[in-house]
């Protein structure tokens, strides 16, 4: 069955031939596809209409809720209610529809939406203030959460029964073992890129051999890893991953040195050994658990804030990544300053 | 609705078989849904009520038999006509299935913008009307589904199902998970809308109170087919062990006695 072809609705304010009295005559289909057109017709007529005009629905076609809504707005609730109850020329279904829609329209009009805000200078200042307060609150919350985590940790250490070994190992697998391929590949490529970029810069000074030092410094001191929850598992597993990353990065750099700069692996290793003190490795790996702790705590804290929708999960993930990167950079900078002052 | 007048069937299911691997869910199932009626569909868990709904909507191809919606077989239609038929159906899925990242108002606006030429502004106003028709207060318009109660979420989903003024709405357990008062008022809302908008309603339900309160006919899905589809008092007298257990069990009798009093 196909829907019979529709004709656009029409409204006219005409004198009846019999009485000469004006009547508001609706014809055609008052349906959603003609919404804008129908509304402009009604708007044009509105100024000339009395408060409760006589209406004629005898030749009207289909009327849906959208059309009925327009009619309801134009005629006003008072007129409609009278119509719904008294005018028996109007078909019963249409009266029921107009009555129901009229109640809904009245409801809408009773609650006008607030005027749109204008985003002026004052609003901008207010936003800055809100954000400052928000950040402060966030910082307190994070400190509180770190404290709570440490407290729980300290309390559990003495009760081996409450160690949840299975969960710990599961998390280590999740955050450690599963991260191995991606970490290795990324570090390998980063090592290669550092070697390449560094070599191009150092070539100008005829100092390509120092590329080796560049790779070793970059990796042993600075590389640490990102993301994923459960504090202890991450604290245990991150140094291992960091070590793996260092190795992969060094191999990547060594390969570039070999193929692009003709520094053989043997030479690479010997330069590496003589120029790079071992303590760089310890310093780099030593920072890893600290970062792991921060990242895990932030991840867990934000994870608790997830509510309801998939969008919320996305927002909290973004928020925890941003906070983690921010804190890791801040702590790393402080650590670098500290190491420099200590002449390590 | 008199039994003698010719009734227009909006949905005609004939000889339907639905099968998942070796498991046959429907075998030789017949069902009609007539214009203007509220049809309740009942059946035990796993009897294939939702599968039937999905098959009628064309989301699942029948393994045998035919399904006609407004006289058309959806799988035979070219894309454009198929969309036209689909836009005449409103669906309220079991959990509401609202878009969680959109506000209620935006949810209702989606089908309006998708299927009509309305401007954004007009679509917003039509959406506001539908939300009011679904008996939700205007503050709800700007809330996200996660901020709503179960009953409000169902109403919002109903508002979206009504967005395009469908001829027929399909409701999958609309009152499940609602408290008795909210369920009763949802039933009442569906009846009011049916009377005012001339809707046809296909309602899967487990709610014996809904069956008593608003359904014109009840179709019982058991033994892989519709064993009976008739007015509730005839269905209750139908001789079948499942139906006896369903309607004559303690819950069935309680619901019946309540509605006998009112």
Boltz contact constraints between the chains, C-beta under 6 A:
constraints:
  - contact:
      token1: [A, 1]
      token2: [B, 70]
      max_distance: 6.0
  - contact:
      token1: [A, 1]
      token2: [B, 71]
      max_distance: 6.0
  - contact:
      token1: [A, 32]
      token2: [B, 116]
      max_distance: 6.0
  - contact:
      token1: [A, 35]
      token2: [B, 118]
      max_distance: 6.0
  - contact:
      token1: [A, 35]
      token2: [B, 122]
      max_distance: 6.0
  - contact:
      token1: [A, 64]
      token2: [B, 165]
      max_distance: 6.0
  - contact:
      token1: [A, 65]
      token2: [B, 165]
      max_distance: 6.0
  - contact:
      token1: [A, 66]
      token2: [B, 126]
      max_distance: 6.0
  - contact:
      token1: [A, 69]
      token2: [B, 129]
      max_distance: 6.0
  - contact:
      token1: [A, 93]
      token2: [B, 198]
      max_distance: 6.0
  - contact:
      token1: [A, 96]
      token2: [B, 195]
      max_distance: 6.0
  - contact:
      token1: [A, 96]
      token2: [B, 196]
      max_distance: 6.0
  - contact:
      token1: [A, 97]
      token2: [B, 196]
      max_distance: 6.0
  - contact:
      token1: [A, 100]
      token2: [B, 196]
      max_distance: 6.0
  - contact:
      token1: [A, 104]
      token2: [B, 129]
      max_distance: 6.0
  - contact:
      token1: [A, 104]
      token2: [B, 132]
      max_distance: 6.0
  - contact:
      token1: [A, 104]
      token2: [B, 133]
      max_distance: 6.0
  - contact:
      token1: [A, 107]
      token2: [B, 132]
      max_distance: 6.0
  - contact:
      token1: [A, 108]
      token2: [B, 128]
      max_distance: 6.0
  - contact:
      token1: [A, 108]
      token2: [B, 132]
      max_distance: 6.0
  - contact:
      token1: [A, 111]
      token2: [B, 138]
      max_distance: 6.0
  - contact:
      token1: [A, 308]
      token2: [B, 146]
      max_distance: 6.0
  - contact:
      token1: [A, 309]
      token2: [B, 100]
      max_distance: 6.0
  - contact:
      token1: [A, 309]
      token2: [B, 146]
      max_distance: 6.0
  - contact:
      token1: [A, 310]
      token2: [B, 100]
      max_distance: 6.0
  - contact:
      token1: [A, 311]
      token2: [B, 101]
      max_distance: 6.0
